[in-house]
């Protein structure tokens, strides 16, 4: 797969079905030049440097968009000064015209009715005598989605897929729509060299991070998530990974609240010292290797804190499992092995499962956060198996990386000014940015949004008395 990202535009309502326009692939590849004039119908060319090209490759002769441009294939290994074609040329060509390698000769067009499941609609040849390749999908509707990829029909290599596009176009808050608006305002287009899609995505993300991380704002209310079903309780377990999109996963400052069990009892934060006190005289480790029901010894990750004999409690692995109480008669700390084991359940246990001694199982009322996990003040008891843990929290910003990605900021239009500024700055390194009208407008709109942001949550102070 070749990392060229196709660009596709769809128009609906102007003809029967939908009009699909695919932009010519952005190329920064090997090129050479004709050294002789040619009439149409020749089977080879004299060129400036054939060693840049190879047998079976496709080439574009003349500049794309020129009505005499054509896409041809090389037959045989070119020499330093000449190449042979797989078919005769269709147009006359002049000395000095460019010959450029192109990795593809066709376009696969896929369509979908739901934006999830796509099927191949048709395969068309790349038009090099136009800036775009056109296809009319006569069966397409306003709710049809499209995506495309370039194809080399000789060796069956492909480009990456384009972003999916709905026939009615990008949504108002999509990256593609904001980028198109900014470029149109400036009378520019993506050139594949200075103004690239990667640059535009990075610029848009830069503006979003600038307002997200402004020191005048703690967090944005529109990134709040309520009643997120974080976890279904499994007996004997005591921790759960925080959501991958939690802002600052190492602390609780972006956790609004946690509720546990079917009654949704509040679970309040306490610090790590209080957490350690809650587990005082409770010993915890994990299984070091799977355990079978017939085993008479169990290897733990660390048995040093466990009694010389007694019993351990092994946590469940699914919501329909109970805590397994297992007796033992000896503890060899040098090998972390307990032996004389009896009472292992029929299903056995997997490697890494929590193991407890002297634990007080129940429904916890406190939690702490560290290392990307929420730790509860006590492991869950059997009675609460399958009940839910609900989380209210603030999400972190998620970078956009495709045209169809939608910004979650309700004030998305302010980023158009930032994009215009960044594009101008890219084209003119000496731009007086402090006095640039788009930069000034961006600052004004950004500050206005920060000033009117409403936190929306009451501040509660919980005092943990000794």
CORQUI-V369311 format. One record per residue. N is the residue number from 1. RES is the residue in three letters. SS is DSSP state (a for helix, b for strand, c for the rest). Layout:
n-><N;N>
res-><RES;RES>
ss-><SS;SS>
//
This chain:
n-><1;2;3;4;5;6;7;8;9;10;11;12;13;14;15;16;17;18;19;20;21;22;23;24;25;26;27;28;29;30;31;32;33;34;35;36;37;38;39;40;41;42;43;44;45;46;47;48;49;50;51;52;53;54;55;56;57;58;59;60;61;62;63;64;65;66;67;68;69;70;71;72;73;74;75;76;77;78;79;80;81;82;83;84;85;86;87;88;89;90;91;92;93;94;95;96;97;98;99;100;101;102;103;104;105;106;107;108;109;110;111;112;113;114;115;116;117;118;119;120;121;122;123;124;125;126;127;128;129;130;131;132;133;134;135;136;137;138;139;140;141;142;143;144;145;146;147;148;149;150;151;152;153;154;155;156;157;158;159;160;161;162;163;164;165;166;167;168;169;170;171;172;173;174;175;176;177;178;179;180;181;182;183;184;185;186;187;188;189;190;191;192;193;194;195;196;197;198;199;200;201;202;203;204;205;206;207;208;209;210;211;212;213;214;215;216;217;218;219;220;221;222;223;224;225;226;227;228;229;230;231;232;233;234;235;236;237;238;239;240;241;242;243;244;245;246;247;248;249;250;251;252;253;254;255;256;257;258;259;260;261;262;263;264;265;266;267;268;269;270;271;272;273;274;275;276;277;278;279;280;281;282;283;284;285;286;287;288;289;290;291;292;293;294;295;296;297;298;299;300;301;302;303;304;305;306;307;308;309;310;311;312;313;314;315;316;317;318;319;320;321;322;323;324;325;326;327;328;329;330;331;332;333;334;335;336;337;338;339;340;341;342;343;344;345;346;347;348;349;350;351;352;353;354;355;356;357;358;359;360;361;362;363;364;365;366;367;368;369;370;371;372;373;374;375;376;377;378;379;380;381;382;383;384;385;386;387;388;389;390;391;392;393;394;395;396;397;398;399;400;401;402;403;404;405;406;407;408;409;410;411;412;413;414;415;416;417;418;419;420;421;422;423;424;425;426;427;428;429;430;431;432;433;434;435;436;437;438;439;440;441;442;443;444;445;446;447;448;449;450;451;452;453;454;455;456;457;458;459;460;461;462;463;464;465;466>
res-><UNK;UNK;UNK;UNK;UNK;UNK;UNK;UNK;UNK;UNK;UNK;UNK;UNK;UNK;UNK;UNK;UNK;UNK;UNK;UNK;UNK;UNK;UNK;UNK;UNK;UNK;UNK;UNK;UNK;UNK;UNK;UNK;UNK;UNK;UNK;UNK;UNK;UNK;UNK;UNK;UNK;UNK;UNK;UNK;UNK;UNK;UNK;UNK;UNK;UNK;UNK;UNK;UNK;UNK;UNK;UNK;UNK;UNK;UNK;UNK;UNK;UNK;UNK;UNK;UNK;UNK;UNK;UNK;UNK;UNK;UNK;UNK;UNK;UNK;UNK;UNK;UNK;UNK;UNK;UNK;UNK;UNK;UNK;UNK;UNK;UNK;UNK;UNK;UNK;UNK;UNK;UNK;UNK;UNK;UNK;UNK;UNK;UNK;UNK;UNK;UNK;UNK;UNK;UNK;UNK;UNK;UNK;UNK;UNK;UNK;UNK;UNK;UNK;UNK;UNK;UNK;UNK;UNK;UNK;UNK;UNK;UNK;UNK;UNK;UNK;UNK;UNK;UNK;UNK;UNK;UNK;UNK;UNK;UNK;UNK;UNK;UNK;UNK;UNK;UNK;UNK;UNK;UNK;UNK;UNK;UNK;UNK;UNK;UNK;UNK;UNK;UNK;UNK;UNK;UNK;UNK;UNK;UNK;UNK;UNK;UNK;UNK;UNK;UNK;UNK;UNK;UNK;UNK;UNK;UNK;UNK;UNK;UNK;UNK;UNK;UNK;UNK;UNK;UNK;UNK;UNK;UNK;UNK;UNK;UNK;UNK;UNK;UNK;UNK;UNK;UNK;UNK;UNK;UNK;UNK;UNK;UNK;UNK;UNK;UNK;UNK;UNK;UNK;UNK;UNK;UNK;UNK;UNK;UNK;UNK;UNK;UNK;UNK;UNK;UNK;UNK;UNK;UNK;UNK;UNK;UNK;UNK;UNK;UNK;UNK;UNK;UNK;UNK;UNK;UNK;UNK;UNK;UNK;UNK;UNK;UNK;UNK;UNK;UNK;UNK;UNK;UNK;UNK;UNK;UNK;UNK;UNK;UNK;UNK;UNK;UNK;UNK;UNK;UNK;UNK;UNK;UNK;UNK;UNK;UNK;UNK;UNK;UNK;UNK;UNK;UNK;UNK;UNK;UNK;UNK;UNK;UNK;UNK;UNK;UNK;UNK;UNK;UNK;UNK;UNK;UNK;UNK;UNK;UNK;UNK;UNK;UNK;UNK;UNK;UNK;UNK;UNK;UNK;UNK;UNK;UNK;UNK;UNK;UNK;UNK;UNK;UNK;UNK;UNK;UNK;UNK;UNK;UNK;UNK;UNK;UNK;UNK;UNK;UNK;UNK;UNK;UNK;UNK;UNK;UNK;UNK;UNK;UNK;UNK;UNK;UNK;UNK;UNK;UNK;UNK;UNK;UNK;UNK;UNK;UNK;UNK;UNK;UNK;UNK;UNK;UNK;UNK;UNK;UNK;UNK;UNK;UNK;UNK;UNK;UNK;UNK;UNK;UNK;UNK;UNK;UNK;UNK;UNK;UNK;UNK;UNK;UNK;UNK;UNK;UNK;UNK;UNK;UNK;UNK;UNK;UNK;UNK;UNK;UNK;UNK;UNK;UNK;UNK;UNK;UNK;UNK;UNK;UNK;UNK;UNK;UNK;UNK;UNK;UNK;UNK;UNK;UNK;UNK;UNK;UNK;UNK;UNK;UNK;UNK;UNK;UNK;UNK;UNK;UNK;UNK;UNK;UNK;UNK;UNK;UNK;UNK;UNK;UNK;UNK;UNK;UNK;UNK;UNK;UNK;UNK;UNK;UNK;UNK;UNK;UNK;UNK;UNK;UNK;UNK;UNK;UNK;UNK;UNK;UNK;UNK;UNK;UNK;UNK;UNK;UNK;UNK;UNK;UNK;UNK;UNK;UNK;UNK;UNK;UNK;UNK;UNK;UNK;UNK;UNK;UNK;UNK;UNK;UNK;UNK;UNK;UNK;UNK;UNK;UNK;UNK;UNK>
ss-><c;b;b;b;b;c;c;b;b;b;b;b;c;c;c;c;c;b;b;b;b;b;b;c;c;c;c;c;c;c;b;b;b;b;c;c;c;b;c;c;c;c;c;b;b;b;b;c;c;a;a;a;c;c;c;c;c;b;b;b;b;c;c;c;c;c;c;c;c;b;b;b;b;b;c;c;c;c;c;c;c;b;b;b;b;c;c;c;c;c;c;c;b;c;c;c;c;b;b;b;b;b;c;c;c;b;b;b;b;b;b;b;c;c;c;c;c;c;b;b;b;b;b;b;b;c;c;c;c;c;c;b;b;b;b;b;b;c;c;c;c;c;c;c;b;b;b;b;b;b;b;b;c;c;c;c;b;b;b;b;c;c;c;c;b;b;c;c;c;c;c;c;c;b;a;a;a;a;a;a;a;a;a;a;a;a;c;c;c;c;c;c;c;c;c;c;a;a;a;a;a;a;a;a;a;a;a;a;a;a;a;a;c;c;c;c;c;c;c;c;a;a;a;b;b;b;b;b;b;b;b;b;c;c;c;c;c;c;b;b;b;c;c;c;c;b;c;c;c;c;c;c;c;c;b;b;b;b;b;b;c;c;c;c;b;b;b;b;b;c;c;a;a;a;a;a;a;a;c;c;c;c;b;b;b;b;b;c;c;c;b;c;c;c;c;c;b;b;b;b;c;c;c;c;c;c;c;c;c;b;b;b;b;b;c;c;c;c;c;c;c;c;c;b;b;b;b;b;c;b;b;b;c;c;c;c;b;b;b;c;c;b;c;c;c;c;c;c;b;c;c;c;c;b;b;b;b;c;c;c;c;b;c;c;c;b;b;b;b;b;c;c;b;b;b;b;c;c;c;b;c;a;a;a;c;c;c;b;b;b;b;b;b;b;b;c;c;c;c;c;c;c;c;c;c;b;c;c;c;c;c;c;c;a;a;a;a;a;a;a;a;a;a;a;a;a;a;c;c;c;c;c;a;a;a;c;a;a;a;a;a;a;a;a;a;a;a;a;a;a;a;c;c;c;c;c;c;c;c;c;c;c;c;c;c;c>
//
